[in-house]
Amino acid sequence: MKFIMLGSGGYIRIPRACCNCKVCKEAREKGYPYKRLGQSLYLEDENILFDTPEDINEELNHLKIQKVDNIIYSHWHPDHTLGYRIIEILREGKELNPINVYMPGYDLDISLRENKVLPFLESKEYCKLNILKDNVNIGKINIKRIPLTNGFASGFIISDGVKQIFYCPCHAISIPIIEELKNMNCMIMNLGNLYKNDTNLTNFKRDNLRIIDELKPKKTIFTHIEETENTTYTEFKEMEKEYKNLYFGYDGMIIDVK
């Protein structure tokens, strides 16, 4: 399976508009990989896109993605959904099949003036809406939804029948510690706070490292990296040296799971 990390940023992009902190200044000067767009992942094997942040059109162009046939949403939060118009952009005026859109166990219910947006896009035959309650086979790929303990977000076991990864782009603090998630070939999850120790939010040392220790993936890659951490790309690369089989993702990162 070949994954491409389209965007590795969090709900606050890097560079952040009107911000002159060291992280944002460096990102403006140097561009990628210091720059981080909204969190999104692409599985090349079956043209599957996970989540649509507001800058998804730029991400697809930047990484020269040629085809999107499926979109899977992890949860309703705006930083993961508000690029939904990419569905229209990818299909308007094109003689292509509708995009299969999978919602995470419930209707996302994105509305403008009480008009539901995704059903409107479906009525234009840009997409076909599905509720992903358990698992779905897309070509040779099986995707199983793993509900998080917070009740609204999901992670996914993604398998080609030989290898499997666990992907949890947000709210890692709520990952259930279950046998099914142990010993994955790779785990991709959101990076928790490095410094702030809010018990309601994922923390790197308290939660991320605990989850790695309990689930024992062969390697772990972090995404959803926030500007508010005030940590540069170079500083994250230095942090990697302190840990075994632990990596901080970046826009354009290729993840080959063979």
N, C-alpha and C positions, 0 to 999 in steps of 0.2 A: 504494500500500500504506500502510495506517495502522497503526503500531505504538504501543503504550502501554507505557512502562517501569513495570511494576507495583512492582518493588522495585529499588533501585539500590545497596543495601548489600552488604557482603562477608560473610565467615564470622563476623565480629563485628558484631552489629547496632548501630545508633545510634538511641536511647541504649542503651548497654551496662548491663545490670543491675548495681547496686551501684557504679557508677563515677561519680565527680564531677569528671572532667576538663572542660575548657571546652567540648568538642564535645558531650558527653553532657548537661551541664547546660543548654546552649542548646537542644538538641533537645527536652528535657523541657518547657522553658518555652514554646517557640515552635511545636512540632509540625512538620508538613510545611512546606517541603521540607528543613528541618534534620534531621528524623527520616528514617532510611533503614531499610527492611525488607529481607528477603533478596532476593537478585538473581533477577529473573524478568522475562520479556518476553511481551507478548501481541500477536498479529497479528489485528486485527479482521476482516480480509477473509474469513478462513475459520475464525475462532474457534479459533486455534492458541495454545496455551500452551507456553512454553519453560521447563522446569524447575519443580520444586515445592519451594521452601524451606519451612521449618516454619511460617512465617507467611503462607502463600499464601491461606488462607481470609480473613484480615484484608485482604490486598491486593485480592482480588477484590471484597470488600464495599466497601472504601474507594473504589475506582475504578468502582464500579457496573457491573462486567462481568456481562452477562446470560447468556452462553452459552459453554461450553467443549466442543468436540467432539473436539479433538486435543491430545495432550500429547507433546512431543518432549524427550527428555533428552540433555544434552550429555556427561555422565559420571556416575560413581557416587558422587562425594564427598557426604557427608552434607548440607552446606549447599545442595546442589542437588536432593536427592532425598527428604529426610525428611518433607516435607509430602505424601507419596504418598497419605495417607488422604483427600486432597481428591477422589480418584476415587470413593471410597465416599460422601463427603458430597454430591457433585454428582449421584449417581445413585440413592441409596437412596430407595425409595418413589416414584420418578419414572418415568413411562412414557416413557422416552427411550432412544434407541439407545446401545449401549456406547460409551465414549470410546475412540478409537483412540490407543493408547500406542505410541510408537516409541522403542526403546532404541538406544543409539549404537554399533551394530556388534557388540554382545555382550549377553548376559543380565546385567542389573544385579545379580541374585542377592541381593536384600535379604531377609534371613531373620531370623526370631524363633524361638528354640528349634528351629532346624533346619527350620522351616517357611517356605517361600518366600512372601513377601507378595503380590507382583504376580500370580502364578498363582492365589492364593487369591481376589484381587479379580476376576480373570477368570472363575473358577468361579462367582462370584456374578452374572456377566453385567453387571458394572459397566464392564468395559473389554475391549478386544481387544488382545492383545500382538503387537507386530511388532518385528523386528530391522531397523533402518535401516542397511543395508550401503552403499548408494550414494546413490540419490535416490528421492523419492516425489512424486507429484502429488497435491495436496489441493485439489480444485476448480480454480481458475485459478492456484493457487500451486504452483511447483516448489521443492522443498527438496533441495539436494544436500549430503550430509555430506562434510566435509573433515577427515580424520583429522589430528590434531596429531602432531608429531614425538615427543611423550612416550609415545605408544602407547596411551593410555587415554581421552583427552579428544577432543572434536570441536568444530569450528566448522561453520557452515552458510552456503552461498550460498542466499539466498532471493530468488526472482524471480517477477514476474507476467508475464513475457514481454517487458516493455518496460524496466523498471527492475530493478536488483538491488542487494542489500546483502550484506555479509559480516558475520556475527554470531559472535563468539567471546567467550562470557561469562566464561571463565576460562583461565588458563595461556597468555596471549598470547605469552609467551616462546617457546612451541613452535609458533607459526604458521609453516607452510611458506611460503617466499617463492617462489611459483610464478606463472606468467603468468595463470592463471585467476583469481587474486585481485586483479589489478591494475586500477586505474581504476574501482573500484566507485562507485556513486552515494552510498553511505554505508557506513562501517564502524563497527560497535559492538563494542568490546572492553573487557576488564577493565583497570582502572587498575593499573599497577605501583606498587611502593614509590617514594615520593618521596625518601626519605632513606636507607633501608637498602639496601646494595648487595650482597645475597646472590646469588651467581652461579646459584643454583638457582631463584630466584624472579624474576618479572617486575619490572623496574625501569623507572620512567617515562622517564628520559632515555636510558638505555642501550638499552632494548628498545622501548617504545611509540613513541618519536619515530623510532627507526630503522625500525620496521615501516611507519610512516606515510610516511616518506621513500622507502622501497623500493616500497611498493604503491600509493602516490599516490591514495588515495580522494578523492572530491570534498569530503567532510567526515567527521570522526571524532567519535564520541560515546563517552565513557567510562562504564562501569558497574562493579559489584563494588567499590565505594569503601569502604575499611576505616576503622573507628573508630581503629585503631592508628596511622593517619597523623597524628592529632591536628590535622586541618585542617578548618575549618568550611565550611559551604555558602557563606558570604559570601567566604571566602578563595579557594575554588575559582572563584567568579565573577570575582574579581579576576585570577586566573591566566589565565582565558580571554582577557583583553585582550593577553596576551603572545604569543598564537599565532593563526594564521589558520585558520579553518574547523575549530577544535577546541573541543569542548564537554564539560562535565562533567554527566552525567545526574543526574536526581533522580526520586523517586517521583512518578508521575503525568505525567511528561514525554510529550508527544505527538510522535511522529516521523512526519511525512508524507513519503513518498517518491513523488513524482509525475513 
